[in-house]
Amino acid sequence: MSERHSLFATAPRGLPDLLATELESLGLAGVHAQRGGVAFEGALADAYRACLWSRIANRVLLPIARFEADDDEGLYRGGLSIDWSQHMGPESTLAVDFTGIKAAISHSRFAAQRVKDAVVDQLRESTGARPSVDVREPDVRINVHMHRTSVTVAIDLSGDSLHKRGYRETGVAAPLKENLAAAMLYRADWPEIAAGGGGFVDPMCGSGTLAIEAAWMAADSAPGLLRTRFGFLRWRGHDDESWKNLVDEALDRQEAGLGRLPPIAAFDNDRRAVRLARANVELAGLSGRIHVERREISAASAPAGTDRGLVATNPPYGERIGEQHELLPLYLRLGETLRTRFPGWRAIVLNGAGCQIGLKPDKSWQCFNGPLECRLERFEIATESEGSRATPAEDLVNRLHKNERQLRKWLKRDNVTCYRLYDADIPEYALAVDVYGAESGRWLHVQEYEPPASVDPGKAQGRLRAALSAIPAATGVPPERMVFKVRRRQRGAEQYNRMSEQSRTPVVREGPCRLEVNLTDYLDTGLFLDHRPVRHWLGEQARGKRLLNLFCYTGAATVHAAVGGAASTTSVDLSKTYLAWLRRNLALNDRDERRHSTVHADAREWLANCQETFDLIFLDPPSFSNSKRMEGSLDVQRDHVAMIDDAMSCLSEEGTLVFSTNLRSFDLDSTLEERFAVEDRSRWSIPKDFERNRRIHRCWFIRHPA
């Protein structure tokens, strides 16, 4: 069975060069990287060696025929020209995979069907019986590749993709395939680091893939040893003796290698990830050899007794629009952790979010994690003496401390726990920093104002990284409790669109009320901090009265009125999401929903048809909205007179309409003062923490004439 064959190993996108290097290291001959993978030559034992030992390859193919085909009939005739009895019998099951490059037949399922028909028809004619199709676990998997009219038919010796090592829990999808993890380790020269006694750490380990691949690589453990199925095991051309010899050799090498494993640690802040990583480590036969622990990224550390090694990790990518900016603090914490806790180590990061970590890579490669384009970045982490520390944002830190001192007495006196600490006080740091004193601990909500085009993007990014690195320590809030967003100019309901699915929803206190905020999923948090005085006033005035809250959003003003003893409240909004949020807020304060109704409607249309009377009305419309769920569009400058007139027709004789807008260019129509008692309360309505930005909103009390 020493016949020589032309063979082909397929590779993940961007990795044929690495696969070629690996196959050469396995002693295989004729290795040549090309599009889609690596061609090589050898006996069946060499193909088996690639299946058992390759950490990079997806599949190993044994070509058995080549022919030309212009159409499906040509493909069928070419399939009939192959003697399939050499490869399977009627008792076998089969599956056909088809790939093509500018193929004459573009419909892959149809092309695969025609080759399958040729196999089945030939075997049925010669034996009187036909093989069955099993697309999941066939005895023989046939690979058909078509380049224009040139067709190559091969036996897939691997069967299933070789990245499936056999240690992952069934049914669990992983964000990082095993062969991409191995590629990361090769790019970082992990085998050489491990041989020199270096340690390994993954500070965001997820399901533990990188740590397991690192352990197997360091222990000289063949990645295919746990697999129970290969494509050649039920193929008629299988050389069982050669295969068993390779497995025996691999088992001997694994036993010897496991005894010299370097220290390997895997950390993650997610409890479920830690449980999953431990389960996978056990399935991989590495229990007691990989330390898995729940830790926040800032607490990751080198294993005891190691002063050099490799940090390898695959941070979250944030596939949703906007999440890349939210992930920036996480990437900066990663950079700070590498700088302070792993000096002298090497690091390799699969960066799919495009976020900088505050360190300069010494080398990087383009690669793909599934369909996602990523950069694989390698860092040599300098020691403290080599001057690796970044210059802190001293001006920003000093201003944060100053603002905190100036607000301290007011915060304590008025029992304010959610407030704006900083609002672009220094032009170079165009940020808004809000503190949310949740019942579970303090959070930071940081927003970057979109810089003007005149600002150099590189300098702006550098200042932003410095600011986000400095803010947690300056405020005494753990870095993992900082949420970051970019605030761009919004139109209408855009500010209410969902940006994320992280759902960090702590409960905060505002005066006597408990309120749920969502720090991650939307541009705003569900609580407009600048309207705090208005909400408190409504709560103080509400006892025994009827409140109408139009464009109610998450209903914080409604909750204040309800807690203040309102006889009833009616809250109107076009969003079911925010009305449900309001009902949760009412439940947090033990308010009976029967007295506090929520109305799903266009507030402007509902108001125009309202026949009820209210003692307090809060009208705070968006500046502009053209939601598909409403008739026409809403423009607060154009439409405010009509809305105020309709609201006043629903207001009791002694009642008060509170009208507010955050449109900076807004002008209240002067004719309103001819018909109603209008009082500008804008100055009063701006709380102390927003005094640096008195244009944040405008506010009027409007009443019927005496």
C-alpha positions as CSV (number, residue, x, y, z in Angstrom):
1,M,0.0,0.0,0.0
2,S,2.9,2.4,-0.8
3,E,1.2,3.8,-3.9
4,R,1.9,7.5,-4.2
5,H,-1.1,9.9,-4.6
6,S,-1.6,13.5,-5.3
7,L,-3.5,14.9,-2.3
8,F,-5.1,18.2,-1.3
9,A,-5.7,19.7,2.2
10,T,-8.2,22.5,2.4
11,A,-7.5,25.5,4.6
12,P,-9.5,28.2,6.3
13,R,-9.5,31.5,4.4
14,G,-6.2,33.3,4.8
15,L,-4.3,30.3,6.2
16,P,-2.9,28.2,3.2
17,D,0.6,29.5,3.9
18,L,0.5,28.4,7.5
19,L,-1.0,25.0,6.6
20,A,1.9,24.5,4.1
21,T,4.4,25.1,6.8
22,E,2.7,22.7,9.1
23,L,2.5,19.9,6.5
24,E,6.2,20.3,5.8
25,S,6.9,20.0,9.5
26,L,5.0,16.7,9.4
27,G,7.5,15.4,6.8
28,L,5.1,15.4,3.9
29,A,6.5,15.9,0.3
30,G,5.6,18.0,-2.6
31,V,3.9,20.7,-0.4
32,H,2.6,23.6,-2.4
33,A,0.2,26.3,-1.1
34,Q,-2.5,27.4,-3.5
35,R,-5.9,28.9,-3.6
36,G,-8.1,27.2,-1.0
37,G,-5.5,25.0,0.6
38,V,-2.3,23.0,0.0
39,A,-1.4,20.3,-2.5
40,F,1.0,17.6,-1.4
41,E,2.1,14.0,-2.4
42,G,2.4,10.8,-0.5
43,A,1.0,7.3,0.3
44,L,-2.2,6.8,2.2
45,A,-0.3,6.8,5.4
46,D,0.8,10.3,4.7
47,A,-2.8,11.4,4.1
48,Y,-3.8,9.7,7.4
49,R,-0.9,11.6,9.1
50,A,-2.3,14.9,7.8
51,C,-5.8,13.9,9.1
52,L,-4.5,12.9,12.5
53,W,-1.9,15.7,13.1
54,S,-2.9,18.8,11.2
55,R,-4.2,21.5,13.5
56,I,-5.0,23.9,10.6
57,A,-6.6,21.8,7.8
58,N,-10.3,21.6,7.3
59,R,-10.3,18.5,5.1
60,V,-7.9,16.1,3.3
61,L,-8.9,15.1,-0.2
62,L,-7.8,12.2,-2.3
63,P,-8.5,13.0,-6.0
64,I,-9.7,10.0,-8.0
65,A,-10.7,11.5,-11.3
66,R,-10.5,14.6,-13.5
67,F,-12.6,15.4,-16.6
68,E,-14.3,18.2,-18.5
69,A,-18.0,19.0,-18.3
70,D,-19.9,21.8,-20.0
71,D,-23.3,21.0,-18.4
72,D,-25.1,18.7,-16.0
73,E,-25.1,15.8,-18.5
74,G,-21.3,16.1,-18.9
75,L,-21.0,16.0,-15.1
76,Y,-23.2,12.9,-15.0
77,R,-21.2,11.1,-17.7
78,G,-18.0,12.0,-16.0
79,G,-19.3,10.5,-12.7
80,L,-20.3,7.3,-14.6
81,S,-16.7,7.0,-15.9
82,I,-15.4,6.3,-12.4
83,D,-15.4,2.8,-11.1
84,W,-17.3,3.4,-7.8
85,S,-17.0,-0.3,-6.7
86,Q,-13.4,0.5,-5.7
87,H,-14.7,3.0,-3.1
88,M,-18.1,1.7,-1.9
89,G,-20.8,-0.9,-2.2
90,P,-24.6,-0.8,-2.3
91,E,-24.6,-1.3,1.5
92,S,-22.7,2.0,1.9
93,T,-24.1,5.4,2.6
94,L,-22.8,8.5,0.7
95,A,-22.9,12.2,0.5
96,V,-21.7,14.6,-2.3
97,D,-20.3,18.0,-1.6
98,F,-19.9,20.4,-4.6
99,T,-17.7,23.6,-4.8
100,G,-16.9,25.7,-7.8
101,I,-15.0,28.7,-9.1
102,K,-16.7,30.3,-12.1
103,A,-18.2,26.9,-12.6
104,A,-20.2,26.0,-15.8
105,I,-22.9,24.8,-13.4
106,S,-23.7,27.4,-10.8
107,H,-26.3,25.5,-8.8
108,S,-24.3,23.5,-6.3
109,R,-27.1,21.3,-5.0
110,F,-28.1,20.4,-8.5
111,A,-24.5,19.6,-9.5
112,A,-24.1,17.4,-6.4
113,Q,-27.3,15.7,-7.2
114,R,-26.1,14.8,-10.8
115,V,-22.9,13.2,-9.4
116,K,-24.9,11.3,-6.8
117,D,-27.2,10.0,-9.6
118,A,-24.1,8.7,-11.5
119,V,-22.8,6.8,-8.4
120,V,-26.2,5.3,-7.6
121,D,-27.1,4.4,-11.1
122,Q,-23.8,2.7,-11.7
123,L,-23.9,0.6,-8.5
124,R,-27.5,-0.3,-9.0
125,E,-26.8,-1.5,-12.6
126,S,-23.9,-3.6,-11.5
127,T,-25.2,-5.1,-8.3
128,G,-29.0,-4.7,-8.4
129,A,-29.0,-2.5,-5.3
130,R,-28.3,1.1,-4.6
131,P,-26.5,2.9,-1.8
132,S,-28.3,5.3,0.4
133,V,-27.7,9.0,1.0
134,D,-26.7,10.2,4.5
135,V,-25.6,13.9,4.4
136,R,-24.7,13.9,8.1
137,E,-22.5,10.8,8.7
138,P,-21.9,9.0,5.4
139,D,-19.6,6.1,5.0
140,V,-18.1,7.8,2.0
141,R,-18.1,11.5,1.4
142,I,-17.4,12.6,-2.2
143,N,-16.0,16.0,-3.0
144,V,-16.6,17.5,-6.4
145,H,-14.8,20.7,-7.4
146,M,-15.5,22.5,-10.7
147,H,-13.3,25.3,-12.1
148,R,-15.0,26.6,-15.2
149,T,-15.4,23.3,-17.1
150,S,-12.6,21.3,-15.3
151,V,-13.9,18.9,-12.7
152,T,-12.0,17.1,-10.0
153,V,-13.7,14.3,-8.0
154,A,-12.1,13.3,-4.7
155,I,-12.7,11.1,-1.7
156,D,-12.9,13.2,1.4
157,L,-10.6,11.2,3.8
158,S,-11.5,13.5,6.7
159,G,-15.2,12.9,6.6
160,D,-16.3,15.8,8.8
161,S,-14.2,19.0,9.1
162,L,-11.0,18.4,10.9
163,H,-11.5,21.4,13.2
164,K,-14.0,19.3,15.1
165,R,-11.6,17.7,17.5
166,G,-14.2,15.9,19.7
167,Y,-13.8,17.8,23.0
168,R,-16.6,20.4,22.5
169,E,-20.0,19.8,24.2
170,T,-22.6,18.6,21.7
171,G,-24.8,21.4,20.4
172,V,-22.7,24.3,21.6
173,A,-21.7,26.8,18.9
174,A,-18.3,28.3,19.5
175,P,-17.2,31.8,18.4
176,L,-13.7,30.5,17.6
177,K,-13.0,27.3,15.6
178,E,-10.3,25.1,16.8
179,N,-8.1,25.4,13.7
180,L,-8.2,29.2,13.8
181,A,-7.2,29.0,17.5
182,A,-4.3,26.8,16.5
183,A,-3.4,29.2,13.7
184,M,-3.2,32.0,16.4
185,L,-0.9,29.9,18.5
186,Y,1.4,29.1,15.5
187,R,1.6,32.8,14.5
188,A,2.7,33.6,18.1
189,D,5.3,30.8,18.0
190,W,3.7,29.2,21.0
191,P,5.4,25.8,20.5
192,E,8.8,27.5,20.9
193,I,7.6,29.5,23.9
194,A,6.2,26.3,25.6
195,A,9.4,24.4,24.9
196,G,11.3,27.1,26.7
197,G,9.2,26.8,29.8
198,G,6.9,29.8,29.1
199,G,3.4,29.9,30.5
200,F,0.0,30.5,28.8
201,V,-3.0,32.7,29.7
202,D,-6.2,33.4,28.0
203,P,-7.9,36.2,30.0
204,M,-11.2,36.0,28.1
205,C,-11.4,32.2,27.5
206,G,-15.0,31.7,26.5
207,S,-15.4,27.9,26.0
208,G,-11.7,27.3,26.5
209,T,-10.7,26.6,22.9
210,L,-7.4,28.5,23.0
211,A,-6.2,27.0,26.3
212,I,-7.0,23.4,25.1
213,E,-5.3,23.9,21.8
214,A,-2.3,25.4,23.5
215,A,-2.1,22.4,25.9
216,W,-2.4,19.9,23.1
217,M,0.2,21.7,21.1
218,A,2.7,21.9,24.0
219,A,2.1,18.3,24.9
220,D,2.7,17.0,21.3
221,S,-0.9,15.6,21.4
222,A,-2.4,14.8,18.0
223,P,-5.6,16.9,17.5
224,G,-7.4,14.0,15.8
225,L,-7.0,11.4,18.7
226,L,-10.4,12.0,20.1
227,R,-12.3,11.8,16.8
228,T,-14.2,8.6,16.4
229,R,-15.1,9.1,12.7
230,F,-12.9,9.8,9.7
231,G,-13.9,9.6,6.1
232,F,-11.5,6.8,5.3
233,L,-12.6,4.3,8.0
234,R,-15.5,2.8,5.9
235,W,-14.0,3.6,2.5
236,R,-13.1,0.4,0.5
237,G,-9.5,1.7,-0.1
238,H,-8.7,2.1,3.6
239,D,-5.3,0.8,4.8
240,D,-6.2,-0.1,8.4
241,E,-2.7,-1.3,9.4
242,S,-1.1,2.1,8.5
243,W,-3.8,3.9,10.4
244,K,-3.4,1.8,13.6
245,N,0.4,2.3,13.5
246,L,-0.1,6.1,13.3
247,V,-2.5,6.1,16.3
248,D,-0.2,4.0,18.4
249,E,2.7,6.4,17.7
250,A,0.5,9.4,18.5
251,L,-0.7,7.8,21.8
252,D,2.9,7.2,22.9
253,R,3.9,10.8,22.0
254,Q,0.9,12.2,23.9
255,E,1.7,10.2,27.1
256,A,5.2,11.5,27.1
257,G,4.2,15.1,26.3
258,L,1.5,15.5,28.9
259,G,4.2,15.1,31.6
260,R,6.0,18.3,30.5
261,L,3.1,20.7,30.1
262,P,3.9,24.3,31.1
263,P,1.5,26.2,33.4
264,I,-1.7,27.1,31.5
265,A,-4.5,29.3,32.8
266,A,-7.9,30.4,31.4
267,F,-10.1,33.2,32.9
268,D,-13.5,34.6,32.1
269,N,-15.9,36.9,33.9
270,D,-18.9,35.0,32.7
271,R,-20.0,32.1,34.9
272,R,-21.5,30.1,32.1
273,A,-18.3,30.4,30.0
274,V,-16.3,29.2,32.9
275,R,-18.6,26.1,33.4
276,L,-18.4,25.4,29.7
277,A,-14.6,25.8,29.6
278,R,-14.2,23.4,32.5
279,A,-16.5,20.8,30.8
280,N,-14.5,21.1,27.5
281,V,-11.2,20.8,29.4
282,E,-12.5,17.5,31.0
283,L,-13.6,16.2,27.6
284,A,-10.2,17.0,26.2
285,G,-8.6,14.8,28.9
286,L,-6.9,17.8,30.4
287,S,-8.5,18.0,33.9
288,G,-6.0,19.2,36.4
289,R,-3.7,20.4,33.7
290,I,-5.5,23.7,32.8
291,H,-6.5,26.1,35.5
292,V,-9.9,27.6,34.7
293,E,-11.2,30.4,37.0
294,R,-13.8,33.1,37.0
295,R,-12.0,36.5,36.9
296,E,-12.7,39.9,35.5
297,I,-10.1,40.7,32.8
298,S,-8.3,43.3,34.9
299,A,-7.6,40.6,37.5
300,A,-6.0,38.1,35.1
301,S,-2.5,37.2,36.1
302,A,0.5,35.0,35.1
303,P,0.6,31.5,36.7
304,A,2.8,31.3,39.7
305,G,6.5,30.8,38.9
306,T,6.3,32.1,35.3
307,D,8.0,35.3,34.2
308,R,7.5,34.9,30.5
309,G,5.0,33.3,28.2
310,L,2.1,33.9,25.8
311,V,-1.3,35.7,26.4
312,A,-3.7,34.7,23.6
313,T,-7.3,35.8,23.5
314,N,-10.3,36.3,21.2
315,P,-12.3,39.3,22.6
316,P,-15.9,40.0,21.7
317,Y,-16.4,41.5,18.3
318,G,-19.7,43.4,18.6
319,E,-21.4,42.5,15.3
320,R,-24.3,44.9,15.9
321,I,-23.9,48.5,14.7
322,G,-22.6,50.7,17.5
323,E,-21.2,47.9,19.7
324,Q,-17.7,48.4,18.4
325,H,-17.6,51.7,20.3
326,E,-19.1,50.1,23.4
327,L,-16.4,47.5,23.3
328,L,-13.6,50.0,23.3
329,P,-13.3,50.2,27.1
330,L,-13.0,46.4,27.2
331,Y,-10.2,46.4,24.7
332,L,-8.4,49.2,26.6
333,R,-8.7,47.2,29.8
334,L,-7.1,44.3,27.9
335,G,-4.2,46.5,26.9
336,E,-3.8,47.9,30.4
337,T,-3.9,44.3,31.8
338,L,-1.2,43.2,29.4
339,R,0.9,46.2,30.2
340,T,0.7,46.0,33.9
341,R,0.4,42.3,34.6
342,F,2.4,40.6,31.8
343,P,5.5,42.7,31.2
344,G,8.1,40.7,29.2
345,W,5.4,38.4,27.8
346,R,4.1,38.1,24.2
347,A,0.5,38.5,23.4
348,I,-1.7,37.6,20.4
349,V,-5.2,39.0,19.9
350,L,-7.8,38.2,17.3
351,N,-9.3,41.6,16.9
352,G,-12.6,41.5,15.1
353,A,-14.0,44.8,16.5
354,G,-11.3,47.1,15.0
355,C,-10.6,48.5,18.5
356,Q,-7.1,49.6,19.5
357,I,-5.9,48.3,22.9
358,G,-3.4,51.0,23.5
359,L,-0.4,48.9,22.5
360,K,1.4,48.9,19.2
361,P,1.5,45.4,17.5
362,D,4.8,44.3,16.2
363,K,3.1,42.2,13.5
364,S,-0.4,41.6,12.3
365,W,-2.2,39.4,9.7
366,Q,-5.5,39.6,8.0
367,C,-7.7,36.6,8.8
368,F,-11.3,35.5,8.9
369,N,-13.4,34.1,11.7
370,G,-16.2,32.6,9.6
371,P,-17.4,35.5,7.4
372,L,-16.0,38.2,9.7
373,E,-12.8,39.9,8.6
374,C,-10.4,40.3,11.6
375,R,-6.8,41.4,12.3
376,L,-4.6,39.0,14.2
377,E,-2.3,41.2,16.2
378,R,0.9,40.2,17.9
379,F,2.4,42.3,20.7
380,E,5.8,42.2,22.5
381,I,4.9,43.6,25.9
382,A,7.6,45.9,27.3
383,T,8.7,45.9,30.9
384,E,8.0,49.0,33.1
385,S,11.7,50.0,32.8
386,E,11.3,50.1,29.0
387,G,8.7,52.9,29.3
388,S,5.6,51.1,28.2
389,R,3.1,53.1,30.3
390,A,0.8,55.5,28.6
391,T,0.6,59.1,29.6
392,P,-2.6,59.5,31.7
393,A,-5.2,62.2,30.8
394,E,-4.2,64.3,33.7
395,D,-6.3,67.4,32.8
396,L,-9.4,65.2,32.5
397,V,-8.7,63.4,35.8
398,N,-8.2,66.7,37.6
399,R,-11.5,68.1,36.2
400,L,-13.4,65.0,37.3
401,H,-12.0,65.3,40.8
402,K,-12.9,69.0,40.8
403,N,-16.5,68.5,39.6
404,E,-17.0,65.7,42.2
405,R,-15.9,68.1,45.0
406,Q,-18.2,70.8,43.8
407,L,-21.2,68.5,43.6
408,R,-20.6,66.6,46.8
409,K,-22.6,68.7,49.2
410,W,-25.5,69.1,46.8
411,L,-25.6,65.3,46.0
412,K,-25.7,64.5,49.7
413,R,-28.3,67.2,50.6
414,D,-30.7,66.3,47.8
415,N,-30.0,62.6,47.9
416,V,-29.0,62.5,44.2
417,T,-27.5,59.2,43.1
418,C,-27.7,59.5,39.3
419,Y,-26.0,62.6,37.9
420,R,-23.8,64.1,35.2
421,L,-20.2,64.4,36.4
422,Y,-18.6,65.8,33.3
423,D,-19.9,67.4,30.1
424,A,-17.2,68.2,27.6
425,D,-15.7,70.7,30.1
426,I,-12.3,70.4,28.4
427,P,-12.6,70.7,24.6
428,E,-10.0,68.0,24.0
429,Y,-12.1,65.5,25.8
430,A,-15.6,65.8,24.2
431,L,-17.3,63.4,26.5
432,A,-20.3,63.2,28.8
433,V,-19.7,61.2,32.0
434,D,-22.8,60.2,33.9
435,V,-22.8,58.3,37.2
436,Y,-25.6,55.9,38.0
437,G,-25.8,54.9,41.6
438,A,-27.6,51.6,41.2
439,E,-28.7,49.4,44.1
440,S,-26.1,46.9,42.9
441,G,-23.2,49.5,42.9
442,R,-22.2,52.5,40.9
443,W,-22.0,52.5,37.1
444,L,-20.5,54.9,34.6
445,H,-22.3,55.8,31.3
446,V,-19.8,57.6,29.1
447,Q,-20.7,59.1,25.7
448,E,-18.4,60.7,23.2
449,Y,-19.8,63.6,21.3
450,E,-19.1,63.2,17.6
451,P,-16.1,65.4,16.8
452,P,-16.1,67.9,14.0
453,A,-14.4,67.0,10.7
454,S,-11.7,69.5,11.5
455,V,-10.4,67.4,14.4
456,D,-7.6,65.0,13.5
457,P,-9.0,61.4,13.9
458,G,-5.8,59.9,15.1
459,K,-5.3,62.5,17.8
460,A,-9.0,62.2,18.8
461,Q,-8.7,58.4,19.1
462,G,-5.5,58.8,21.2
463,R,-7.2,61.2,23.6
464,L,-10.3,59.0,23.8
465,R,-8.2,55.9,24.7
466,A,-6.4,57.9,27.4
467,A,-9.7,59.2,28.8
468,L,-11.4,55.8,28.9
469,S,-8.3,54.3,30.6
470,A,-8.3,57.1,33.2
471,I,-12.0,57.6,34.0
472,P,-12.7,54.4,36.1
473,A,-9.8,55.0,38.5
474,A,-10.6,58.7,38.7
475,T,-14.1,58.0,39.8
476,G,-13.5,54.9,41.9
477,V,-15.8,52.8,39.6
478,P,-14.5,49.4,38.4
479,P,-13.6,49.4,34.7
480,E,-16.1,46.6,34.0
481,R,-18.9,48.9,35.2
482,M,-18.2,51.5,32.6
483,V,-20.4,51.6,29.4
484,F,-19.2,53.6,26.4
485,K,-21.2,55.0,23.5
486,V,-20.7,57.5,20.7
487,R,-23.4,60.1,20.5
488,R,-24.1,61.2,17.0
489,R,-26.8,63.6,15.8
490,Q,-30.1,61.8,15.9
491,R,-33.3,62.4,14.1
492,G,-36.7,61.6,15.6
493,A,-37.0,58.1,16.9
494,E,-33.4,57.1,16.1
495,Q,-32.4,57.7,19.7
496,Y,-34.9,55.0,20.7
497,N,-33.5,52.3,18.3
498,R,-31.9,49.3,19.9
499,M,-28.1,49.3,19.6
500,S,-27.1,46.3,21.6
501,E,-28.4,43.1,23.3
502,Q,-26.3,43.2,26.4
503,S,-29.2,44.4,28.6
504,R,-27.3,45.8,31.6
505,T,-30.4,47.0,33.5
506,P,-29.6,48.0,37.1
507,V,-32.2,49.6,39.3
508,V,-31.5,53.1,40.6
509,R,-33.2,55.4,43.1
510,E,-34.3,58.9,42.3
511,G,-35.9,60.6,45.3
512,P,-38.6,58.2,46.6
513,C,-38.7,56.2,43.3
514,R,-37.0,53.0,42.1
515,L,-36.4,53.1,38.4
516,E,-34.9,50.6,35.9
517,V,-32.2,51.9,33.6
518,N,-30.7,50.2,30.6
519,L,-27.1,51.3,30.2
520,T,-26.2,49.3,27.1
521,D,-29.0,48.6,24.6
522,Y,-30.1,52.1,23.5
523,L,-28.5,55.5,22.9
524,D,-30.3,56.8,26.1
525,T,-30.7,54.9,29.3
526,G,-34.4,55.4,30.0
527,L,-33.8,58.2,32.4
528,F,-33.1,61.8,31.2
529,L,-31.1,63.2,34.1
530,D,-31.6,66.8,33.1
531,H,-35.4,66.5,33.7
532,R,-34.9,65.5,37.4
533,P,-36.4,68.8,38.8
534,V,-39.5,68.5,36.6
535,R,-40.1,64.9,37.8
536,H,-39.7,65.9,41.4
537,W,-42.1,68.8,41.0
538,L,-44.7,66.6,39.4
539,G,-44.4,64.1,42.2
540,E,-44.8,66.8,44.8
541,Q,-47.9,68.3,43.1
542,A,-49.6,65.0,42.2
543,R,-51.4,64.0,45.4
544,G,-55.1,63.5,44.5
545,K,-54.6,64.7,41.0
546,R,-54.9,63.2,37.5
547,L,-51.7,63.2,35.4
548,L,-51.4,62.9,31.7
549,N,-47.8,62.0,30.4
550,L,-47.6,62.4,26.7
551,F,-44.6,60.9,24.7
552,C,-44.0,59.2,28.1
553,Y,-40.9,57.2,27.1
554,T,-40.1,54.9,30.1
555,G,-42.5,56.8,32.4
556,A,-40.1,58.1,35.1
557,A,-42.4,61.2,35.5
558,T,-45.4,58.9,35.7
559,V,-43.7,56.9,38.5
560,H,-42.9,60.1,40.5
561,A,-46.6,61.2,40.2
562,A,-47.8,57.7,41.2
563,V,-45.5,57.5,44.2
564,G,-46.5,61.1,45.1
565,G,-50.2,60.0,45.5
566,A,-51.8,60.8,42.1
567,A,-55.4,59.7,41.9
568,S,-54.7,58.3,38.4
569,T,-52.1,58.6,35.6
570,T,-52.4,58.1,31.9
571,S,-49.2,57.6,29.9
572,V,-49.2,57.6,26.1
573,D,-46.4,56.4,23.8
574,L,-46.0,54.8,20.3
575,S,-43.5,52.3,21.6
576,K,-44.7,49.0,23.2
577,T,-41.1,48.5,24.4
578,Y,-41.2,51.7,26.5
579,L,-44.7,51.2,27.8
580,A,-43.6,47.7,29.0
581,W,-40.6,49.4,30.7
582,L,-43.0,51.9,32.4
583,R,-45.1,49.1,33.7
584,R,-41.9,47.4,35.2
585,N,-41.1,50.8,36.8
586,L,-44.6,51.0,38.4
587,A,-44.2,47.4,39.6
588,L,-40.8,48.3,41.2
589,N,-42.7,50.9,43.3
590,D,-45.7,48.6,44.1
591,R,-48.1,50.8,42.2
592,D,-51.5,49.3,41.2
593,E,-51.7,49.3,37.4
594,R,-55.5,49.7,37.6
595,R,-55.0,53.4,38.5
596,H,-52.2,53.9,36.1
597,S,-53.1,53.2,32.5
598,T,-50.7,53.0,29.6
599,V,-51.9,53.8,26.1
600,H,-50.2,52.5,22.9
601,A,-50.9,55.3,20.4
602,D,-49.5,58.3,18.5
603,A,-49.6,60.8,21.3
604,R,-50.3,63.7,19.0
605,E,-53.3,61.9,17.4
606,W,-54.5,60.6,20.7
607,L,-54.4,64.1,22.2
608,A,-56.4,65.6,19.4
609,N,-59.2,63.2,20.1
610,C,-59.0,63.2,23.9
611,Q,-62.3,63.9,25.8
612,E,-60.8,63.5,29.3
613,T,-59.7,66.2,31.8
614,F,-56.4,66.2,33.7
615,D,-54.9,68.3,36.5
616,L,-51.3,67.9,35.4
617,I,-50.0,67.3,31.9
618,F,-46.4,66.7,30.9
619,L,-45.7,67.3,27.2
620,D,-42.1,66.6,26.2
621,P,-42.2,65.6,22.5
622,P,-39.2,64.6,20.4
623,S,-37.7,67.4,18.3
624,F,-38.6,65.5,15.1
625,S,-40.1,62.1,14.3
626,N,-41.2,60.4,11.1
627,S,-41.9,56.9,12.5
628,K,-43.6,54.6,10.1
629,R,-46.2,53.9,12.8
630,M,-47.5,57.4,12.8
631,E,-49.4,59.5,10.2
632,G,-47.1,62.1,8.6
633,S,-44.2,63.5,10.6
634,L,-43.7,65.4,13.9
635,D,-41.7,68.6,14.0
636,V,-41.8,70.3,17.4
637,Q,-41.2,73.8,16.1
638,R,-43.9,73.4,13.5
639,D,-46.5,71.5,15.5
640,H,-46.1,72.7,19.1
641,V,-48.9,75.3,18.9
642,A,-51.5,72.6,17.8
643,M,-50.2,70.2,20.5
644,I,-50.4,72.8,23.3
645,D,-53.8,73.9,22.2
646,D,-55.1,70.3,22.3
647,A,-53.4,69.7,25.7
648,M,-54.9,72.9,27.1
649,S,-58.4,71.7,26.1
650,C,-57.8,68.7,28.3
651,L,-56.4,70.6,31.2
652,S,-58.6,71.4,34.2
653,E,-59.2,75.1,35.2
654,E,-56.6,75.0,38.0
655,G,-54.3,72.6,36.2
656,T,-50.7,73.0,34.9
657,L,-49.3,72.0,31.6
658,V,-45.5,71.4,31.7
659,F,-44.1,71.8,28.2
660,S,-40.5,70.9,27.5
661,T,-38.2,70.5,24.5
662,N,-34.5,69.9,23.9
663,L,-34.5,71.5,20.5
664,R,-31.8,74.2,21.0
665,S,-33.1,76.5,18.2
666,F,-36.7,76.3,19.5
667,D,-38.9,79.5,19.7
668,L,-42.2,79.4,21.6
669,D,-44.9,80.9,19.4
670,S,-45.8,84.3,20.9
671,T,-49.5,83.9,20.2
672,L,-49.7,81.3,23.0
673,E,-49.1,84.1,25.6
674,E,-52.1,85.9,24.3
675,R,-54.4,83.0,25.2
676,F,-52.7,81.3,28.1
677,A,-50.6,82.2,31.2
678,V,-47.1,81.2,30.1
679,E,-44.2,81.0,32.5
680,D,-40.7,80.3,31.3
681,R,-39.2,77.9,33.9
682,S,-36.2,76.9,31.9
683,R,-33.6,78.3,34.4
684,W,-35.4,76.6,37.3
685,S,-35.6,73.3,35.5
686,I,-31.9,72.9,34.9
687,P,-30.3,70.9,37.8
688,K,-27.0,71.8,39.3
689,D,-25.1,69.0,37.5
690,F,-26.2,70.5,34.1
691,E,-25.5,74.1,34.9
692,R,-22.5,74.0,32.6
693,N,-24.9,73.3,29.7
694,R,-28.0,75.4,30.3
695,R,-29.2,74.9,26.8
696,I,-29.8,71.2,27.4
697,H,-33.6,71.8,27.3
698,R,-36.2,74.5,27.6
699,C,-39.3,74.3,29.9
700,W,-42.5,76.3,30.4
701,F,-45.5,76.1,32.8
702,I,-48.7,76.9,30.9
703,R,-52.0,77.5,32.7
704,H,-55.4,78.9,31.9
705,P,-55.8,82.6,32.5
706,A,-57.0,83.6,36.0
